[in-house]
């Protein structure tokens, strides 16, 4: 099956946010900042700490969320020329082939370590940090999406 793909910025940024929030190091960092901010709020309420401590953790929380939610996904989107291009992607028995007017790239199924499905994309991971996004709205019908979903499940492990 071959489909033509192009990317919508809002959808890509949302997919990148999803990717960043699934990273264990970012998840742990967010949890720790939240715990410290909640603890600082409780201690401030009982007057065990000064307001500057609560202000510090609140500012740290806001800065972290700004970076993960806005700056990081937008900077990745702007740096990657892939998201501004149009491609044809072919799902074959042996490989996935990505092509456009400048050339093509083929990846055997064994090259992918896992795939994740989100509301707008299939995330095809090469390793824990590099992946390729296949927009679901590129498929002509729900039946085509289901066919690709089943192919991905057979050929790549699901996480």
N, C-alpha and C positions, 0 to 999 in steps of 0.2 A: 504494500500500500504506500502510495506517495501522497503527501500533503504539502501545500504551500504554507509557510509560516511567516508571520511578522509579529512584532511585539507592541503591546500597549504599555506605555510608561507606568501608569498607575498599577496595573496588574503585576508588572515586573518588580516594582518597588515593594509591593506587598509580598511577593514570593521571596524576595531577598530578605525582608524582615523575618519571614517564617524560617528561612535558612539560618539566619543569625541567632534567632531565639531557640533553635533546636541544638545549637552548639553547646556542649556540656560546660565549657569554661564560661560562656556568657550566661548561661542559666544559673550556674553557681554564683557568679558575681552579682547578678540581679537579686537572687535570694538573700545573699549576705547583706547587700545594701538595704534591702527591704527590712530584714530582721533588725539591723542596727538602727534604721530610721524609726521603726515601731518601738524598739527599746528606748531610744532617745525620747520619743513622744511620751511614753509611759513614765520615764524617769523625770521628765520635765513637769508632767502633771503632778507628781508627788514631790516636786521641788528638790529632787536629789541632784540635778545637774542644772547648769546655767543655760539660758536660752541660746547662747552661741553654739553649744554642742548640737542642739536640735537643728539649728539653722545650718550648721555644717553638713550634717547627714541629709537634710532635706535638699540642700544645694547639690550635694554629691549625687543623690538619687535623680534629681531633675537633669543634671548634666549627663549622667549615664543614659537615661531614657532618650534624651535628645540625640545623643551620639548613635545609639542603636536604632532608634525609631526613624530618624530623619537623615542625619549626616552620612552614616555608613552606607545605607542602601542607595541614596542618591549619588554618592561619590562612585560607587561601583557601577551604577547605571551610566553615569557620564563617561567613565573611563573605558567602558566596554563598547566597542564598535558593533559587536554582535547584535545588540538590541536595537540598533538603528537600521539594520539590514533586513533584506527579505531572502528567504531560503526555501528550497524544496528539500523535504526530508523523506527518505524511503526506508521503510521498515522491511528488511528482507529476512530470509531464513538464516543467513550467516552473519549479517551485519546491518548496521544502520549507516546510511549514506546521506550526508548533508552536502548540498550543492547550491551554488548561485552562479552568477555570470563570471565571477573571478576564479572559480575552481570548485573542487569538491574534496571532502574528507570522509573517510570510511572508518568506522569503529566496529570491530568484531564484538559480538555479544559478551564475550568473556572479559572485555575491557571494562564493563560496567560492574561496579561493586554492589549497587542497590538502586532502587527507585522509590520515590515517595510521591504520592498523589495529593495535591492540594486543590482548593476550589478552582483555580484557573490553569494549573499546569501539571504536567508530569515532570518531576525532577529526576533526571538520569544522572546518578553520581558515578564519577570515575574513582574518586577517593573521598575522604571525609571533607575536603575543602573545595574540590573542583567538580562542577556539575554542568549539565546542559538542560535548559528549560524547553519543553515542548508545550506550546499553548493548546489548551483543550478546544478553544473556539476555532482552531484551524481545521478541525475535522468537520466533514459535511453533515454528519448526523450522530446521534447518540449511539447508534449501532456501530459506527466506525470507531468511536471512542471506546466502546466496550470491547471491540475486537483488539484494539491496540493494548488496552488494559490487560486482557487475557494473555496476549503475546508477551507483554512485559513480565507478568507473573510467571509465565513458563520459563522465560529466559534469564530473568534477573531476580534476585531475592528481594522480598518486600520488607520494608522496615517502617 
